[in-house]
Amino acid sequence: MGHETKTVAAGEFKARCLALLDEVAERGEVVVVTKRGVPVAKVVPVDQPERPSLRGSVVSEKDIVAPIEGAWDAEG
């Protein structure tokens, strides 16, 4: 799957930097920044590792508000 490439002048990149970074992150676009028409930098999306699933990571307890067995000394 190829990424769309957008070319912007350095001045435009400076003015729209945050919006352009959002486009790169959200749409997978590649932005080539130019100075006087010469490419000087390329902004590409970062390969994000898959987030691990939380399935099976929750433990269910029966009753967490009932009194515990035996005496408890809060002062220790």
C-alpha positions as CSV (number, residue, x, y, z in Angstrom):
1,M,0.0,0.0,0.0
2,G,1.7,3.2,-1.2
3,H,1.5,6.5,0.7
4,E,0.3,9.7,-0.9
5,T,3.1,12.2,-1.1
6,K,2.6,15.9,-0.5
7,T,5.2,18.6,-1.2
8,V,5.2,21.8,0.8
9,A,7.6,24.7,1.0
10,A,9.4,25.2,4.3
11,G,7.5,28.4,5.1
12,E,4.2,26.6,4.6
13,F,5.4,23.7,6.7
14,K,6.4,26.1,9.5
15,A,3.0,27.7,9.5
16,R,1.0,24.5,9.2
17,C,3.4,22.1,11.0
18,L,0.9,20.6,13.6
19,A,-1.9,20.2,11.0
20,L,0.5,18.5,8.5
21,L,1.8,16.2,11.3
22,D,-1.8,15.2,12.0
23,E,-2.3,14.4,8.3
24,V,0.8,12.2,8.3
25,A,-0.4,10.3,11.4
26,E,-4.1,10.0,10.4
27,R,-3.9,9.4,6.7
28,G,-0.4,7.9,6.3
29,E,0.6,10.7,4.0
30,V,4.3,11.5,3.3
31,V,5.2,15.2,3.4
32,V,8.3,16.4,1.5
33,V,9.6,19.8,2.7
34,T,11.4,22.0,0.2
35,K,13.6,25.1,0.4
36,R,13.7,27.1,-2.8
37,G,12.1,24.1,-4.6
38,V,14.8,21.6,-3.4
39,P,13.7,18.8,-1.2
40,V,15.4,19.0,2.2
41,A,13.3,16.8,4.5
42,K,10.7,14.0,4.5
43,V,8.0,13.5,7.2
44,V,6.7,9.9,7.2
45,P,4.3,8.0,9.4
46,V,5.8,6.0,12.2
47,D,5.2,2.2,12.1
48,Q,3.0,1.7,15.2
49,P,3.3,-1.8,16.8
50,E,0.0,-3.4,17.5
51,R,-1.3,-2.8,21.0
52,P,-1.6,-5.9,23.0
53,S,-5.1,-7.0,23.7
54,L,-6.4,-6.6,27.3
55,R,-8.6,-9.7,26.9
56,G,-8.0,-12.0,29.8
57,S,-6.1,-9.4,31.8
58,V,-8.9,-8.6,34.2
59,V,-9.3,-10.6,37.4
60,S,-12.8,-10.9,38.9
61,E,-13.1,-11.2,42.7
62,K,-16.3,-12.4,44.4
63,D,-16.9,-9.7,47.1
64,I,-14.4,-6.9,47.6
65,V,-16.4,-5.0,50.2
66,A,-17.2,-7.7,52.7
67,P,-15.3,-7.6,56.0
68,I,-12.1,-9.7,56.0
69,E,-11.6,-12.6,58.4
70,G,-9.9,-11.9,61.7
71,A,-8.9,-8.7,63.5
72,W,-7.1,-6.0,61.5
73,D,-4.7,-3.5,63.1
74,A,-4.4,-0.4,61.0
75,E,-1.5,1.0,63.1
76,G,0.5,-2.0,62.3
